[in-house]
């Protein structure tokens, strides 16, 4: 449909029809069931409003969506098709590692492939929009939704943002693509106390320089939707923040697509205390620039009335509806309202073997080896006891994986047995959760003491009789994700007791940690000879764990989020500001920056991760020591695999600005390269440093660079001190 035709359609629509396009229905309104990802029982709509609604979320299945589209178009006065949206966060039916783990791959190319597979599966089942990528910068591991983010670094998150948008969308007219919706705009990743939905306090400079870049990268890549966040910023809820949505998103970043609220966020402005009622909230939302009201009563109940009373200009409604119609047109829905819905294709496509192989490869690439005292890789001839609540647990797919199909997930035991090895024993060891510990969605686990004692005795007997023990421990999948904020960063005490008691009978322990966030693992690391973080690895998680532990694949992941020594360090992140009383991060000195009872250095920093070999770095060399605007400096190192095993090293470039008009971070990531190296092989790795890489928001809030000295640091993690200096003139 041409632009003129779209405008003609808009002019022919009644006000009620227009408002209908701006309403998103929850699944239960249309079907009586479906995926629910927020408060329920809040939407109150008439039958006419339901029939004219422009979109729905939380429904899946090719046949269901086909029938629903057919039924809704028969009711809609102009037969305008609906948009179907769903949280396709890290895979549709082929589940990949959680986004935080994807960040640990440091491989935008691989992440792009995973998103393309997710889009193909989702599109074949009738979906048009995914609520992904989630690009909130995360620095506080207490917040459960860190699992949805690529991590704590603006540069890495920006590269992942580009890859994810390109993977999901590509050419939007292609039937194996879906529109991407970046979220949550903006600053949602730094709530006070790590509490979900809480207030965010950020200076404008920190917001613009650290939190905005990944969002902007997705917009520049063509992301078609933006979702507002639940939080306040500068004490204004995002869904009513004109400065944020109009000045920053539309004017500064140039976004021209659809803005959708998060689940009931417009009406929740009443609870924030900035609107007296839903009517006033609707006015704030439309004036700020929110095009679609997700499942609240604000627009449905009050927007038409606000226009008729003259309190809201109908032009604002027309602008919003035209953007929605444009998205539907760009998806080809006016010509093909059932677009890619194909039950036969979906049956062939979902969980296809090559998709599963990509999931296996990606999971292995996301694992981060934090410790290894020569015990890994395991020998296939060894007698090994596999113990713990994750040995046979199929729920390895994270809190935001829809649909949940545990029967399709490869467990650790299945992955090990798939190697065809003997001398392997398996035991539960303990319950996954402690007695009476609640999980989300009303589930409560009440372990039986007699069963726990039986499992423990069996586990200790197996451990004592084996040469090696692999303990599979971690968080229940419901312990992270939305509404998964925690005041502790440990694993359940029953699992810790299992680890302590196994250690008494066999010290040769490899701990595999399944989790949705960085945990405080100081005691776990101390009791283990090796520690591998497997995150929530997805459909092929068990195969990937077996591949890595037995050395069929080498660990290569690097932390995209810092692991603290203790909860008291949180929030902790590598690119913090310099202070007036700097301290050695691994020493305690009173009256200097730090604590009196713990060092400030994290247990494992951003960018850290071991392999089954070791890598050495030459000194950094620069092809010039002085740079002018428009010029480039090439920084190089030679990286050598000094071991006898092939490996992959992620070479990381950091820049430090030691003197500027405002305080600058101790270092910032500006580049990375994944470098495969055979045993004994050396390779020169070079980075181009250009003046735009040195810009920041100066004392007058101008995004610019300042002349002076800069330090270039290149190494295998964020704590490298391998560097050289140059001057910007």
Secondary structure, DSSP 8 states (H G I E B T S, - for coil): --HHHHHHHHHHS-HHHHHHHTEEEEHHHHHS-----S--S-----HHHHHH--EEES---HHHHHHHHHHHHHHSTT----EEEE--SSBSSSB---HHHHHHTT-HHHHHHHHHHHHHHHHHTT--EE---B------TTSGGGGGS--S-HHHHHHHHHHHHHHHTSSTTSTT--EEEEEEETTGGGBGGG-TT--B---HHHIIIIIHHHHHHHHHTT--EEEE-SSEETTEEGGG-HIIIIIIIIIIT---SEEE--TTTTTTHHHHTS-SSHHHHHHHHHHHT--BEES-SHHHHHHHHHHHTTSS-HHHHHHHHHHHHHHHHHTTTTT-TTTT--HHHHHHHTT-HHHHHHHHHHHHHH-EEEEESS--S--TTS-EEEESTTSS----S-TT-SS--GGGS--HHHHHHTTT-SSEEEE--S-SS-TT-B-GGG-B----HHHHHHHHHHHHHHHHTSSEEEEEEE--GGGSSTT---S--S--HHHHHHHHHHHHH---EEEEEE-SS----HHHHHH-SEEEE--S--TTHHHHHHHHHTTSS------SS-B-SSGGG-S--TT-B--TT---TTS--TTSSS-SSS-SS-SB-TT--B-SS-EEE---EES-SEE-TT-EEEEEEEEEE-SSS-EEEEEEEEEE--S-SS--BS-EEEEEEEEEE-TT-EEEEEEEEEGGGG-EE-TTS-EE---EEEEEEEESSTT---EEEEEE-
